[in-house]
Amino acid sequence: MIKMQPKLFIHFICACLLLSITTITRAETVLITGSNSGIGLEFARQYAAKGWQVIATHRRDTTPEPLQKLADQYKNVRVAQMDVTNRDQINKLATQLQGTPVDVLLNNAGLVMVGELDFRNNSQSFGTLNYDHFDAILATNVKGPMLVTEAFIGHVRASKQKKIIAISSSSAVVSVPPANGGMYWYGMSKAALNKLMVTLAADLKNEGVTVVMLHPGFVKVEKMAGFDFPGMVETPVAVGNMIKTIDGLTINDTGKFMQNDGKPQAW
Ligand SMILES: NC(=O)c1ccc[n+]([C@@H]2O[C@H](COP(=O)([O-])OP(=O)(O)OC[C@H]3O[C@@H](n4cnc5c(N)ncnc54)[C@H](OP(=O)(O)O)[C@@H]3O)[C@@H](O)[C@H]2O)c1
């Protein structure tokens, strides 16, 4: 009996050490919205390869094939349905993930236009504006990130890194007149997203939560395959740059609008 006590003590110490090592080395977690294609999918791939816990969300009724493949390849990828315009789905996932800290909340899901990507589409041109498309685009690009951030703020607060990222766009810029007209809804939505994020940055700064907006560049995602704008960048390059930028963010960066490599982006 007397002999057992030191053994028990050693077991206890070992268990404590194991627990603290697990806590210290806990992999960081990223939650990505709209991760079944383009920039979001590449974020999921690169964070998974870095060993992060990845919560890859999508709005489809069944698991999209690229995400299924990623989850088959990496045990640290969890796929979940979350339409950013659907409050019930958002709250359901937030509840399911209760107790899971989210180091980086990546508001990536976005809608450039309703239907096929076609820049001759005139539903966002003055004179032929489609107001149903306005509702859809603003709901996805502005209300969505707001709903998601409110639902997951507890998870972010509980994390080590405490970062909220919004994938914005240079289409939000108001200080420089646009070269061309059109694309009213998209540009307005990203400008509103920026306003939302700077307000959030002010609200959360004292809690150590860093909120940053990123313009990813003109990225050659699958949907842009038929387009060749000057200065377009490959998706893995743009996302690799953004991950480095996100890794290096501190609370001193909160409220900033940056290019993918961390350089300042004009407002
Ligand atoms: N590519 C560029 O050059 C560029 C430039 C500036 C900014 N951005 C921004 O980058 C972000 C990603 O866009 P991308 O270029 O990668 O295009 P993308 O391939 O079309 O990706 C957009 C993603 O958002 C998802 N999504 C749309 N509505 C959603 C909703 N209600 N709930 C959840 N997910 C939703 C889409 O899902 P579905 O497949 O189901 O539609 C898709 O997975 C967007 O915010 C976009 O505005 C892109």
The ligand as an SDF file (V2000), in Angstrom:
LIG
                    3D

 48 52  0  0  0  0  0  0  0  0999 V2000
  -11.2360   35.2580  -57.6410 N   0  0  0  0  0  0  0  0  0  0  0  0
  -10.9590   36.5630  -57.5470 C   0  0  0  0  0  0  0  0  0  0  0  0
  -10.2680   37.1400  -58.4020 O   0  0  0  0  0  0  0  0  0  0  0  0
  -11.4520   37.3710  -56.3730 C   0  0  0  0  0  0  0  0  0  0  0  0
  -11.0920   38.7360  -56.3120 C   0  0  0  0  0  0  0  0  0  0  0  0
  -11.5220   39.4870  -55.2150 C   0  0  0  0  0  0  0  0  0  0  0  0
  -12.2850   38.8900  -54.2280 C   0  0  0  0  0  0  0  0  0  0  0  0
  -12.6500   37.5710  -54.3300 N   0  0  0  0  0  0  0  0  0  0  0  0
  -13.4560   37.0000  -53.2460 C   0  0  0  0  0  0  0  0  0  0  0  0
  -12.9230   35.7500  -52.8630 O   0  0  0  0  0  0  0  0  0  0  0  0
  -13.9500   34.9540  -52.2720 C   0  0  0  0  0  0  0  0  0  0  0  0
  -13.9190   33.5530  -52.9000 C   0  0  0  0  0  0  0  0  0  0  0  0
  -14.2770   33.6570  -54.2640 O   0  0  0  0  0  0  0  0  0  0  0  0
  -13.6340   32.7520  -55.4090 P   0  0  0  0  0  0  0  0  0  0  0  0
  -12.9810   33.6360  -56.3750 O   0  0  0  0  0  0  0  0  0  0  0  0
  -12.9060   31.6180  -54.8060 O   0  0  0  0  0  0  0  0  0  0  0  0
  -14.9510   32.2290  -56.1540 O   0  0  0  0  0  0  0  0  0  0  0  0
  -15.7760   30.8810  -56.0560 P   0  0  0  0  0  0  0  0  0  0  0  0
  -14.9670   29.7330  -56.5420 O   0  0  0  0  0  0  0  0  0  0  0  0
  -17.0720   31.1780  -56.7010 O   0  0  0  0  0  0  0  0  0  0  0  0
  -15.9810   30.6690  -54.4990 O   0  0  0  0  0  0  0  0  0  0  0  0
  -17.0630   31.2180  -53.8040 C   0  0  0  0  0  0  0  0  0  0  0  0
  -17.4980   30.2040  -52.7810 C   0  0  0  0  0  0  0  0  0  0  0  0
  -18.5150   30.7960  -51.9710 O   0  0  0  0  0  0  0  0  0  0  0  0
  -19.5610   29.8490  -51.8620 C   0  0  0  0  0  0  0  0  0  0  0  0
  -20.8340   30.4640  -51.5250 N   0  0  0  0  0  0  0  0  0  0  0  0
  -21.5870   31.3080  -52.2560 C   0  0  0  0  0  0  0  0  0  0  0  0
  -22.7120   31.6230  -51.6010 N   0  0  0  0  0  0  0  0  0  0  0  0
  -22.6490   30.9610  -50.4030 C   0  0  0  0  0  0  0  0  0  0  0  0
  -23.4940   30.8740  -49.2880 C   0  0  0  0  0  0  0  0  0  0  0  0
  -24.6710   31.5070  -49.2330 N   0  0  0  0  0  0  0  0  0  0  0  0
  -23.1030   30.1060  -48.2370 N   0  0  0  0  0  0  0  0  0  0  0  0
  -21.9290   29.4390  -48.2660 C   0  0  0  0  0  0  0  0  0  0  0  0
  -21.0980   29.4630  -49.3090 N   0  0  0  0  0  0  0  0  0  0  0  0
  -21.4540   30.2210  -50.3630 C   0  0  0  0  0  0  0  0  0  0  0  0
  -19.6020   29.1570  -53.2010 C   0  0  0  0  0  0  0  0  0  0  0  0
  -20.3500   27.9640  -53.1180 O   0  0  0  0  0  0  0  0  0  0  0  0
  -21.1250   27.3420  -54.4010 P   0  0  0  0  0  0  0  0  0  0  0  0
  -20.0910   26.5720  -55.1660 O   0  0  0  0  0  0  0  0  0  0  0  0
  -22.1650   26.4870  -53.7840 O   0  0  0  0  0  0  0  0  0  0  0  0
  -21.6830   28.4930  -55.1870 O   0  0  0  0  0  0  0  0  0  0  0  0
  -18.1240   28.9570  -53.4320 C   0  0  0  0  0  0  0  0  0  0  0  0
  -17.6550   27.8250  -52.7510 O   0  0  0  0  0  0  0  0  0  0  0  0
  -15.2600   35.6920  -52.5030 C   0  0  0  0  0  0  0  0  0  0  0  0
  -15.6280   36.3820  -51.3430 O   0  0  0  0  0  0  0  0  0  0  0  0
  -14.9020   36.6720  -53.6140 C   0  0  0  0  0  0  0  0  0  0  0  0
  -15.7210   37.8120  -53.6000 O   0  0  0  0  0  0  0  0  0  0  0  0
  -12.2560   36.7960  -55.3770 C   0  0  0  0  0  0  0  0  0  0  0  0
  1  2  1  0
  2  3  2  0
  2  4  1  0
  4  5  1  0
  4 48  2  0
  5  6  2  0
  6  7  1  0
  7  8  2  0
  8  9  1  0
  8 48  1  0
  9 10  1  0
  9 46  1  0
 10 11  1  0
 11 12  1  0
 11 44  1  0
 12 13  1  0
 13 14  1  0
 14 15  2  0
 14 16  1  0
 14 17  1  0
 17 18  1  0
 18 19  2  0
 18 20  1  0
 18 21  1  0
 21 22  1  0
 22 23  1  0
 23 24  1  0
 23 42  1  0
 24 25  1  0
 25 26  1  0
 25 36  1  0
 26 27  1  0
 26 35  1  0
 27 28  2  0
 28 29  1  0
 29 30  1  0
 29 35  2  0
 30 31  1  0
 30 32  2  0
 32 33  1  0
 33 34  2  0
 34 35  1  0
 36 37  1  0
 36 42  1  0
 37 38  1  0
 38 39  2  0
 38 40  1  0
 38 41  1  0
 42 43  1  0
 44 45  1  0
 44 46  1  0
 46 47  1  0
M  CHG  2   8   1  16  -1
M  END
$$$$
